[in-house]
């Protein structure tokens, strides 16, 4: 079978730490918006990367819950779906060869031969590491890396000295991951999509705002609070261990011109983007954190408890970048933007990047699932029933988990698929295709604040 001129793929990454505390309506709204984006693309291959899977007691009702040593905790879950037309094959790390994807399988990721993962730091609540799978699609090799880096301790991080201690730590952690994957970086197409937990240069940002407003900081002997006032004694900003607030200008400052007023302070990843990695230009507002506005689903506001930032990202290596096709629509052939910009979709937004590369078009979706529902009581059979509504169109289902029940991800995305039929019918496809196949990997637990969702579509 010859490879088609275009093969569409979608990649999504989401931090699901606070899923259990939001209303079900938020999940439905997020699902409908993101699912519509995916459904419109009619993907041949879809990948979903989750971070900070919770060990919520409600999830322990599932029959397939597994317990393993805490040292293996990464809090990650990877879900993959693909059509047979893509000729998908999954790399076997024990046999050092590709194996055609078919049949159903559910096993622990720490026992799986198809997953490469490593925890490189952090603690029980905030693990740091990566989980990677390698796919062969139309005889083209792709390495998909899910990762999570250390979060900031408080809004004060980096306000007095930047880079902060945690910023240095994240750079070191990512460097360790790149060293671990050095061979793949030079030989294969590698895509990193996960929770980088990036922060902006708050020290320079606050100083610039003080100069613009001719403001000064009220001294605090404990250095646990920064408050600035202008000459009219109008409060410009307040930063404490639990608050990052620019008061009446907060949403305007971070949201105006799609966040470009603060974009220049987003420089944590610059050392990596000057070398082996590439990220398209960002012309959208920070991906998080958001809160519900006055009207549900409309005009979301930035949360005042932490500094808005672009925490969830997608980076590609130079080998992947070399295949980008430049067309007449733009100098780069890229579009990188938000999905559901005017709607509340949880603590973070969805973004989309579209590009063409040698017959392949890639769309990046960045979002955050946010907090969803306080108590989700899906039984295993109910979960299977929900997901099977559309799983019948897939050739196979593969599940790999470490401790946390994979049904958690299945249940969440059971609603996802139920809300919007992602699996397009054969009549809707530009090319006649066989049914789908899917693959899921899961590795558990973390309870940090909600992170992000990033997706890619390759056509």
Secondary structure in CASP SS format (residue, H / E / C, confidence):
PFRMAT SS
TARGET T0000
AUTHOR 0000-0000-0000
METHOD secondary structure of the structure
MODEL  1
X C 1.00
X C 1.00
X C 1.00
X C 1.00
X C 1.00
X C 1.00
X C 1.00
X C 1.00
X E 1.00
X E 1.00
X E 1.00
X E 1.00
X E 1.00
X E 1.00
X E 1.00
X C 1.00
X C 1.00
X C 1.00
X H 1.00
X H 1.00
X H 1.00
X C 1.00
X C 1.00
X H 1.00
X H 1.00
X H 1.00
X H 1.00
X H 1.00
X H 1.00
X H 1.00
X H 1.00
X H 1.00
X H 1.00
X H 1.00
X H 1.00
X H 1.00
X H 1.00
X H 1.00
X H 1.00
X H 1.00
X H 1.00
X C 1.00
X C 1.00
X C 1.00
X E 1.00
X E 1.00
X E 1.00
X E 1.00
X E 1.00
X E 1.00
X E 1.00
X C 1.00
X C 1.00
X C 1.00
X C 1.00
X C 1.00
X H 1.00
X H 1.00
X H 1.00
X H 1.00
X H 1.00
X C 1.00
X C 1.00
X C 1.00
X C 1.00
X C 1.00
X C 1.00
X C 1.00
X C 1.00
X H 1.00
X H 1.00
X H 1.00
X C 1.00
X C 1.00
X C 1.00
X E 1.00
X E 1.00
X E 1.00
X E 1.00
X E 1.00
X E 1.00
X E 1.00
X E 1.00
X H 1.00
X H 1.00
X H 1.00
X C 1.00
X C 1.00
X E 1.00
X E 1.00
X E 1.00
X E 1.00
X C 1.00
X C 1.00
X C 1.00
X C 1.00
X E 1.00
X E 1.00
X E 1.00
X E 1.00
X C 1.00
X C 1.00
X C 1.00
X C 1.00
X E 1.00
X E 1.00
X E 1.00
X C 1.00
X H 1.00
X H 1.00
X H 1.00
X C 1.00
X C 1.00
X C 1.00
X C 1.00
X E 1.00
X E 1.00
X E 1.00
X E 1.00
X E 1.00
X E 1.00
X E 1.00
X C 1.00
X C 1.00
X C 1.00
X C 1.00
X E 1.00
X E 1.00
X E 1.00
X E 1.00
X E 1.00
X E 1.00
X E 1.00
X E 1.00
X E 1.00
X E 1.00
X E 1.00
X C 1.00
X C 1.00
X E 1.00
X E 1.00
X E 1.00
X E 1.00
X E 1.00
X E 1.00
X E 1.00
X E 1.00
X E 1.00
X C 1.00
X C 1.00
X C 1.00
X C 1.00
X C 1.00
X C 1.00
X C 1.00
X C 1.00
X C 1.00
X C 1.00
X C 1.00
X C 1.00
X C 1.00
X C 1.00
X C 1.00
X C 1.00
X H 1.00
X H 1.00
X H 1.00
X H 1.00
X H 1.00
X H 1.00
X H 1.00
X H 1.00
X H 1.00
X H 1.00
X H 1.00
X H 1.00
X H 1.00
X H 1.00
X H 1.00
X H 1.00
X C 1.00
X H 1.00
X H 1.00
X H 1.00
X H 1.00
X H 1.00
X H 1.00
X C 1.00
X E 1.00
X E 1.00
X E 1.00
X E 1.00
X E 1.00
X E 1.00
X E 1.00
X C 1.00
X C 1.00
X C 1.00
X C 1.00
X C 1.00
X C 1.00
X H 1.00
X H 1.00
X H 1.00
X H 1.00
X H 1.00
X H 1.00
X H 1.00
X H 1.00
X H 1.00
X H 1.00
X H 1.00
X C 1.00
X C 1.00
X C 1.00
X E 1.00
X E 1.00
X E 1.00
X C 1.00
X C 1.00
X C 1.00
X C 1.00
X C 1.00
X C 1.00
X E 1.00
X E 1.00
X E 1.00
X E 1.00
X E 1.00
X C 1.00
X C 1.00
X C 1.00
X C 1.00
X C 1.00
X E 1.00
X E 1.00
X E 1.00
X E 1.00
X E 1.00
X E 1.00
X C 1.00
X C 1.00
X C 1.00
X E 1.00
X E 1.00
X C 1.00
X H 1.00
X H 1.00
X H 1.00
X H 1.00
X H 1.00
X H 1.00
X H 1.00
X H 1.00
X H 1.00
X H 1.00
X H 1.00
X H 1.00
X H 1.00
X H 1.00
X H 1.00
X H 1.00
X H 1.00
X C 1.00
X C 1.00
X C 1.00
X C 1.00
X C 1.00
X C 1.00
X H 1.00
X H 1.00
X H 1.00
X H 1.00
X C 1.00
X C 1.00
X C 1.00
X E 1.00
X E 1.00
X C 1.00
X C 1.00
X C 1.00
X C 1.00
X C 1.00
X C 1.00
X C 1.00
X C 1.00
X C 1.00
X E 1.00
X C 1.00
X E 1.00
X E 1.00
X C 1.00
X C 1.00
X C 1.00
X C 1.00
X C 1.00
X C 1.00
X C 1.00
X C 1.00
X C 1.00
X E 1.00
X E 1.00
X C 1.00
X C 1.00
X C 1.00
X C 1.00
X C 1.00
X C 1.00
X E 1.00
X C 1.00
X C 1.00
X E 1.00
X E 1.00
X E 1.00
X E 1.00
X E 1.00
X E 1.00
X H 1.00
X H 1.00
X H 1.00
X H 1.00
X C 1.00
X C 1.00
X C 1.00
X E 1.00
X C 1.00
X C 1.00
X C 1.00
X C 1.00
X C 1.00
X C 1.00
X C 1.00
X C 1.00
X E 1.00
X E 1.00
X E 1.00
X E 1.00
X E 1.00
X E 1.00
X C 1.00
X C 1.00
X C 1.00
X C 1.00
X C 1.00
X C 1.00
X C 1.00
X C 1.00
X E 1.00
X C 1.00
X E 1.00
X E 1.00
X E 1.00
X E 1.00
X E 1.00
X E 1.00
X E 1.00
X E 1.00
X C 1.00
X C 1.00
X E 1.00
X E 1.00
X E 1.00
X E 1.00
X E 1.00
X E 1.00
X E 1.00
X E 1.00
X E 1.00
X C 1.00
X C 1.00
X C 1.00
X C 1.00
X C 1.00
X C 1.00
X C 1.00
X C 1.00
X C 1.00
X C 1.00
X C 1.00
X H 1.00
X H 1.00
X H 1.00
X H 1.00
X H 1.00
X H 1.00
X H 1.00
X H 1.00
X H 1.00
X H 1.00
X H 1.00
X H 1.00
X C 1.00
X C 1.00
X E 1.00
X E 1.00
X E 1.00
X E 1.00
X E 1.00
X E 1.00
X E 1.00
X C 1.00
X C 1.00
X C 1.00
X C 1.00
X C 1.00
X H 1.00
X H 1.00
X H 1.00
X H 1.00
X H 1.00
X H 1.00
X H 1.00
X H 1.00
X H 1.00
X H 1.00
X H 1.00
X H 1.00
X H 1.00
X H 1.00
X C 1.00
X C 1.00
X C 1.00
X C 1.00
X C 1.00
X C 1.00
X H 1.00
X H 1.00
X H 1.00
X C 1.00
X C 1.00
X C 1.00
X C 1.00
X C 1.00
X C 1.00
X C 1.00
X E 1.00
X E 1.00
X E 1.00
X E 1.00
X E 1.00
X E 1.00
X E 1.00
X E 1.00
X C 1.00
X C 1.00
X C 1.00
X C 1.00
X C 1.00
X C 1.00
X C 1.00
X C 1.00
X C 1.00
X E 1.00
X E 1.00
X E 1.00
X E 1.00
X E 1.00
X E 1.00
X C 1.00
END
